[in-house]
């Protein structure tokens, strides 16, 4: 499994349908879980991004389908970032030549 961070911004259309966002998220979450993706943490934010999600997905195809499902109704835009657990990151960089 691989970690992916979704940085999510509501579109103007999404902001106008903010009361429906809960059911939209549930649709995306269920579709993601059908692909083998697990939401590890999804939070609402103030600032540049409206939501940030940390997902564990079996591969990048599943992560792409998950993001595609989320943006398909026009209510959000997503930037997807592959990520590593900090312990894995430190192990990888410890193997770099000096």
C-alpha positions in Angstrom: 0.0 0.0 0.0 1.1 3.6 -0.7 0.3 6.9 0.9 -1.3 9.7 -1.0 -2.2 13.2 0.3 -5.1 14.9 -1.4 -5.2 18.7 -1.1 -8.8 19.6 -1.9 -10.3 23.0 -2.9 -14.0 23.5 -3.3 -15.0 25.0 -6.6 -17.6 27.8 -6.7 -20.2 25.1 -7.5 -18.9 23.1 -4.5 -19.2 26.0 -2.1 -22.8 26.6 -3.2 -23.5 22.9 -2.4 -21.6 22.8 0.9 -24.6 21.3 2.8 -24.4 18.3 0.5 -20.7 17.8 0.9 -21.2 15.0 3.5 -23.0 12.8 1.1 -20.5 13.5 -1.6 -17.7 12.5 0.7 -19.5 9.3 1.6 -19.8 8.4 -2.1 -16.1 9.0 -2.7 -15.1 7.2 0.5 -17.2 4.1 -0.4 -15.8 4.1 -4.0 -12.3 4.4 -2.6 -12.8 1.5 -0.2 -14.1 -0.6 -3.1 -10.8 0.0 -4.8 -8.9 -1.0 -1.7 -8.1 2.6 -0.5 -8.4 3.4 3.1 -8.9 7.0 4.4 -6.4 7.3 7.3 -7.3 10.9 8.1 -9.5 13.5 6.3 -9.8 17.0 7.8 -11.5 20.3 7.0 -9.2 23.3 6.9 -9.2 27.1 6.9 -6.9 28.6 4.3 -5.7 27.7 0.8 -7.2 24.2 1.0 -10.7 23.3 2.3 -9.9 19.6 3.0 -6.8 17.5 3.3 -7.0 13.7 3.1 -4.4 11.1 3.8 -5.2 7.9 2.0 -3.6 4.5 1.9 -4.1 3.1 -1.7 -2.9 -0.2 -3.2 -1.4 1.6 -6.2 -1.3 4.8 -8.2 -4.2 3.6 -10.4 -6.5 3.3 -7.4 -5.3 6.8 -6.2 -6.1 8.2 -9.6 -9.5 6.6 -9.7 -10.2 7.9 -6.2 -9.3 11.5 -7.2 -11.2 11.2 -10.4 -14.3 10.1 -8.6 -14.0 13.1 -6.2 -13.6 15.7 -9.0 -16.1 14.2 -11.4 -19.1 16.1 -10.2 -17.3 19.5 -10.4 -17.5 20.4 -6.7 -13.8 20.1 -5.9 -10.3 20.3 -7.4 -7.6 18.0 -6.1 -3.9 18.0 -6.0 -2.5 14.5 -5.2 0.9 14.0 -3.6 2.6 10.7 -3.1 3.9 10.5 0.5 6.0 8.4 2.8 5.8 7.7 6.5 8.5 9.7 8.2 10.2 6.5 9.4 10.4 5.2 5.8 11.7 8.5 4.6 14.5 8.5 7.2 15.4 4.9 6.3 15.6 5.8 2.6 17.7 8.9 3.1 20.0 7.1 5.4 21.0 4.9 2.5 22.2 7.9 0.4 25.9 8.2 -0.2 27.9 10.6 1.9 
